Amino acid sequence: MALHPASTSIAESAAAPVNTSAAAWAGTLCATPATSALAATLARLKTSALRTFLVVGALCLGIALLLTAMDGRGFGYKLIYALAIGTCCTLLVDSVRLGTAWLTDRTRRARGLVAHDSAAVTGWRGAIPGALLAVVLGPPAGLWLGDQMTGFTSPSLLSFSSGSSRVTLVMSLLATLIAVLVISTLERLASARVVAESAQRQAAENQLRLLQSQLEPHMLFNTLANLRVLIALDPLRAQAMLDRLIAFLRATLQASRAASQPLAAEFAHLDDYLSLMAVRMGPRLAVKLDLPSELSALPVPPLLLQPLLENAIKHGLEPKVEGGRIEVRAWREGALLHLAVRDTGVGLGATPAVAGSAFGLEQVRARLATLFGGRAHFSLQPAADAEGGVLAHIKLPLHSNPP
């Protein structure tokens, strides 16, 4: 049976919202949660706009080719009707989702409730009303639009004696069922992925707190012991050391409660820590901090560099009789922020491996992988100059705040 171009596009239109909505909504679940259903829906639609366009276009093209192969003619008209009905169905699905989200927010506000991103509204279940409406109104709307572009007059879908109408209605119903199944599956997979990523991120932050609980008491006891001696020998120096210790502990407490902090705050924290270490090591420790002012406000994960400093002092400078120098630098290259911690100590492999040290370095790697994925990089290698020592180098993507 030869199909009219209209019936070709109707079949397409029913399928278009299936993958359009499924791919779009599932692909955007990992976006930052919104404070209301309408904001969440708008964010998802905006994020998935290009993907929706590509999916609808590909499906329309595929079905137009299939139907042309069946009757051997009218590819151009079939593609026009396919795009018209597919677009109408997609717009109906998304419009109903936006309207439902807006009504949900208004209802919650009228009842005195806080706006909430409800999964029943913005999740796969929220797509069902729009999909059902698209099956009823999408094909006629698309037929009318296609007729305006081609000059044809399509048969009414209520004419059940027409083979084209029967095929269109059957395919529309099947497409609706497929849409619900596909959206449900993708939505649940995406939700599971969000939960897994959240758990992984939380585990990384818990490891950071564990690291701090292991390393800070040791540093704190040594600092207090030095402070006790200084109180009797050099009260002014002891007071300066106590001020540094207070600032260090306050910054550590604040950083442990934040997801990110300005790079300037990270360097200030390092300065407090190195000042405390300088009291213990005296002239054996030289320090250089290099932070360009234009990078001061960039957000970074808190306490990211401290494990690298602790590793450099414990395994690089302390085993070296004459001590050495630690340099911390930040610079920008294109879309990357570079952070480097370099020491002029004994070098890699010169001292036995210590579990706490290995844990600290692995913690840095794990945090970067969790927060930035493959967009961040960490390396530890010998310094490439005559002074020797070790260079720890971190590369972070700019314009991407850690979650």
Secondary structure, DSSP 8 states (H G I E B T S, - for coil): ----HHHHHHHHHHHHHHHHHHHHHHHTTTS---SSHHHHHHHHHHHTHHHHHHHHHHHHHHHHHHHHHHHS--HHHHHHHHHHHHHHHHHHHHHHHHHHHHHHHHHHHHTT------HHHHSGGGHHHHHHHHHHHHHHHHHHHHHHHH------TT-TTSHHHHHHHHHHHHHHHHHHHHHHHHHHHHHHHHHHHHHHHHHHHHHHHHHHHHHHHHHHHHHHHHHHHHHHH-HHHHHHHHHHHHHHHHHHHHHHT-S-EEHHHHHHHHHHHHHHHHHHHGGGEEEEEE--GGGTT-EE-TTSSHHHHHHHIIIIITTSTT-EEEEEEEEEETTEEEEEEEE-SS-TTSS---HHHHHHHHHHHHHHHHHHGGG-EEEEEE-SSTT--EEEEEEEETT----
